[in-house]
Amino acid sequence: MGAVTRSVLVTDAHERAALAVVRSLGRAAYRVSVCSPRRRSMAGASRYCVRQTVVPDPLEAADGFVAAIERLVRDWRIDVLVPITEASLLALLPERARFKGVCIPFPSYEQFHSICDKTTVLEAARALEIRVPKSRRLASANDRDQLLPETLRFPLVVKPARSVTPANGRFTKSGVAHAHDWGSLRSALEKVSPAAYPVLLQQRVVGPGVGVFLLIWKGELLASFAHHRIREKPPSGGVSVFCESVPVDPVLLASSRTLLERFAWEGVAMVEYKLDAATGVPYLMEINGRFWGSLQLAIDAGVDFPALLMAAALGGRPHPVHTYRVTTKNRWWWGDVDHLLARLRRSKEELGLPPETPGRWRAIGDFLASCRPPGRNGVLRLGDPMPFVRETLDWVRRR
């Protein structure tokens, strides 16, 4: 069977990563369909999408989501299933037996579940002598009552060990909070759901974020890439809204590969680091074992992760890609607008930003400066404009 006849189903079509995957595989002549909890989605609006439909939200109804995907795979004669979000992967990977004959180019549920656990990842990193922030683990909500202010060193990051956790037949998604003193720490912990525990109190590393991206298949490193985060949403740290391709640091690449091999990893992964602004020392933050939001930047720079993964998973022997264009910039326009609005509407203290962060006027100047070429818009493409139209309408409706 030639690649042109392969039928691919991509989930979570409202995500930017899904759009990048659809565009990549559509250009590679795959027949790409999408699904999403939303009736209209970015990836569904793409010229490279042949059909779309609505499915239950895996966060709200994991069982219903899996059943819906099973029906689509059967009715649309899907050859390859590509889950995008952590919730979709956590719902689908344990049910792999229901998709016999369908390629799901991700490792086992056990491997993915382990790599989603920040405690497990940090312990593995320490064993490999990879630097990690100092952390304290709170096993349950009861442990917060045992905390003593004199034993803590601020600022701290309050980070659930898992971003997505099961609770009462559904998944709960938890975010990160910042604490600059005892009062803000107590306030942050009071907002944490009991289902989100265990929680890490992690020493905050102030500095730029660096992502190292890898594709490993059957023990071979097929692709590598790195980017530097210029701005994020929320401003204190989160998803990248403006980033730039940079050369892969060979030390970080070696550390990242060794860490992934510890989990016998096979597939794509993003290994996230923070560089201490004062010392330049990199600290491991976490691993994301799935396609990431800024995926389009890697593709623009010359590393087409979705096409490479598909070729490898379907039995091909793609040529490894480790060289690409550096200084390529990619901007998520509406995410960057949200970043600017947050900077204008809230103080640095409210946003959890370090005191040395430049003020509002600098934020405006940086935003306007980014409008000049040669940066590219991650969603808007002249040859495929409708996803940006769809995203813009959705953004306006949320205001």
N, C-alpha and C positions, 0 to 999 in steps of 0.2 A: 504494500500500500504506500503510495507516495505521500509526501508531506502535505500536498495540496488537498488531499481528501481527509486529513485529520480534523476531527471536530472537537473543539475545546470549550469547556464551560468555566467561566471566571465568576467567582462570587463577589459580593460586596462592591457592586458596580458604582456606588456613590463615593468610593475612596479613590484618591489620586493614584495610588499604586495600581489599582485595577485598571484605570485608564491607560497608564503607561504599559501595562501588560497587554491590553487589548490592541493598542497601536503597534506594539512590537510584533505580536504574533499575527496580526492582520497583514502587516507588511510582508511577513514571512510566508504568506499564503495559507495560513491555517484558517479554518472556518470557526470564528469566535462568537459564542453566545454569552450573555451575562444574565445575572439575577441580582436582586437587591431588595431590602425591605421597603425601599421607596419606589413609587410608581414611575418616577422619572429620575434618571441618574446620569452622571457625567459620562461614564463609560458606555452606557446605553445610547447616548446621543452621538457617539463616535461613528464616523463613516465606516470604520473597520468592524463594527458590531453588526452581525447579521440578524439577531433577534434578542429580545430581552423580556423578562417577566418579573413578577413580584413573588417573593418568598418570605416566610416568617423571619423575624429578627433573631439570629442565633443567641443574642444576649437575653432576649425575653422568652423565647420558646425553642430551646435547642432541639428537642425531639421533633417538633413540627418542622423545623428547618431541615433536619437530616432527611425526614420523610419526603419533603418537597424536592430536595436535591436528588434523592433516589428516583423519583418520578421523572424529573427532567432528564436525568442521565439515560433512563430507559426510553422515554418518548422521543428525545432528540438524538438518540444514538451517539452519545458522547464518548469519545475516546480518551480524553484527558480532562481531569478535574483540577482546577487551580484555586484553592481557597486563599483568600487574601488576609483577613484579619485574624488575630489571635483567637477570638471567640469562635470563628468558623472552623479553624483548625482543631481547636479543642473539642468541638462538637463532632467533626467528621472523622478525624483520625482513629478514634476508638471503634468506629463503625466501618472500618475498611472492608470487612468481609461482605458487606452489603453492596460493594461496588466491584465485584469480580470482573476481571477483564478490562478495568478502567485504570489508567495510569494516574496516580496521585504523586507528583514528584516531590515528596517530602518524606522525612524519616518516620519512624514509628511514633505512635502516641507517647510511649514511655520516654523516648528521647526528647521529643518536643516538650512534653510536660516538665521534664527535668531542666531543660534549658530556659524555660519560662520562670523558674524559681530563682530569684536573685540571690537568696541565701546559698543555694547549692552552687551557683555560678561563682560567687565570691569565694566560697570555700575551696573550690577547684582552682581558682586563680591563685589563692594564697599558697596552695600546695605546689604550684608551679612557679612561685616567687614572682608573680605578676602583681604590681602595686595596686592596691584597692584602698578606698577611703576607710578610715576607722569607723566601725559600725557597732551598734548595740541592738540586739534582737529582743523584741517584746513578743512573747508567744501568744498572749491574749490580752484582752482589755484590762484584766485584773493587774497585769504587770505594770501598767502605767501608774498605779497607785503606790508602787514601790520605788519610783524614781525620786532621786534627791538632786536638787539643783546644783549642789556643790560638786557632784560627780560628773556633770555634763559640761562640755565645752561648745559654746555657740560660735557661729551659726550652725544649725543642723538642718538636714533634709529629712522629712518624715515620708518614708517610702514603703508602701506595702510590698511584701516579698513577691507577691504575684499581682500583676496588673488586672488580670481577669480571674475571678474565683467562682466556684459553683456555690449556689445558695438557693434552697427551696425550689429545685427543679429549673433554675435559670442561672445565668451568669451575672455576676456583679463586677462592674468595671470601676477600678479605684485609681485616683490620681495622686500626685505628689504635692506636698505642702512644704513651706519653708518656715523655720522658726529662728528668730534672732535673739530671743530671750525666753525665760521660764514661762512668762504669761502667754506668749504666742505659741509655745510648745504645748501647753495644757489645752489651749483653745483648738489647736490643730488636731490633737489626739481625741478630743471630745467629738470631733466631726467624723472620725474614722468608724465605719461600720464594724461591728463584731465579726462579720463574715470576712472582712479584709485582713484579719490577722493571720499569720504573724506580720509584724511591722518592723522595719529597720529605722533606727535613728542613726543617720549617717552624717559624718563630718562633711560639711559643704566644701567642695573644691571650686574655687572661683577662677574661671578662665574659659577659653574657647573650647567648644566641643569638636571632636574629630571622630568621624565614622570610618571604620575599615570594613569593606564589603568583600565577601568571598563567595565563590561557588566551588564546592568540593563534590566530586562524584567518583565513586569507587576508589577512594583514596587519592585521587589526583586533584590538584588545585587548578581548576579550569579558568578561573577569572579572579582578578583582584582589582580593587578600586578604592579611592579614599576621597573624602571631601571634608571641608572645613565649614562649620556652621557660622554664618555671619549674623543672622538674626533668627529668633525662635518665637514660637507661640505656645504658651505664654512667654513673655519676655524673660522671666526668671529661669526658663529652661523647659523645653518640650519638643514639639515637632519643628523641623527646620522650615523656615519660610523664605530664606535667602541663603544660598550656599554656593561654594566654589570648589571645583575639582582641584586636588593637590596631589603631589607625588606620594605614593605609599611609603611610609616610613618602614624600612626593612625590619627594624626591631619589633615594631607593632604588628607588622604582618606575620612575622614568625611567632610572636606570642599569641596572636589571634588564632592562627592555624593550630598551634599546639593545644590551645584551650578547646577548640572545636573537636579536635581529635580525641580529647579526653572523654567527649560524649559520643564518640563514633559517629560524628555528624556527617550527613550526606544531603546536599542541597544548598540553597542560598542562606546567607546569614549576614547580619550587620552587627559588628562588635563596636560598641560605643565607648569612647574615652573622653576624659576631660583633662586638658593641660593646665596645670597650676600656673596662673598668671605670674606668680612671684618667682617660681623656680623652673618652670617649663617641664616639670615632671608629669608624665601621663599616668592617670589613674583609671582603671577599668570601672565602668558604670554598670553595663549590662549587655546582654546579647538578645537580639531579636532574630528568631529563626524563621523569618518570612520576608516577603517583599516589603520594602520600606516606602515611606511617603515621597522621598526625593529621588525615587528610582529613575525618573526621567532625566535627571542630571547625568547619571552614569551612561545612559543610552546616548544622550547628546554628545558626551565626551568620547564615545567609541566603544563602550563595554555594554553590549546588549544582553544583559543577564537573562531576561525571559527566553529569548531565542536560543541562547546557549544551554540553558537548563532543559528546554524542551528537546533539543537535539540529543543531549546526553541521556535524558530519561527514556527516549524512544529508541535507544540502541545505537545512536550515531556516535561518531568520534570527532566532536568539534575541536578545532584548533584552539589551544589555550590563548586567552587574551590578558596580557598584563601591561600593555602600553596603551596610553590614551592621551587625549588632549588635556593638559592642565590649564588652570585659570579659566576654564569654562564656568560660567555663572548661570544659575537657574533660580528663578523667583516664582514663588507661589503668590500671585498678586493679591487675592482676597485674604490670604493668611497674613501677608505683610501689612495690608490695610488694618486688619484686626490688631496686629502688633502695635502699629502707630496709634490707633485709637486708645488702646490700653495705656500706652505711655502718656498720652495727652490727658486722659480722664482720671488716672490714678497716680498717686505719689510713688516714689521709689520704695518707700517703706511698705505701702499697701501691696505692691507687686512682688515684694521679697527680693528686690535688687540690691546688690552691694552699694555702699555709700559712694564709692568712686565712679559709679555709672554716670555717663554724661547725661545732661538734663534734656528737657523737652525740645528746646530749639535745635540741639544737636540731632535728636531723633528725627525731627522734621527734615533737616538738611540731609541726613543719611538716606531717608526715604526718597527724597527728590533726586538725589544723586544716582540712586539705583535705577531710575527711569531711563537713564541714558544707555545706549548700546555699549558693549556688545552682549549684555545679559539677555537671556531668553526667558519667556514666560512658560512655566511648567505645564500649564493647562491650555493656553491659547496658542493654536497653530493655524496659520492661514489656510493650509490644506485640509484642516479638520476643525473648523471653528465652533461647531455646535456644543461640544462639551463646555466651553467657556461661557457660552450663552446660558446653558442650563445652570452652571454653577452661579453665575451672576444673578439669575432670577431667584435661585434658592437663597443666596446671600441677602438680597433685598427683602425677601419675605421674612427673614429672621430678624430684621432690624425693628 
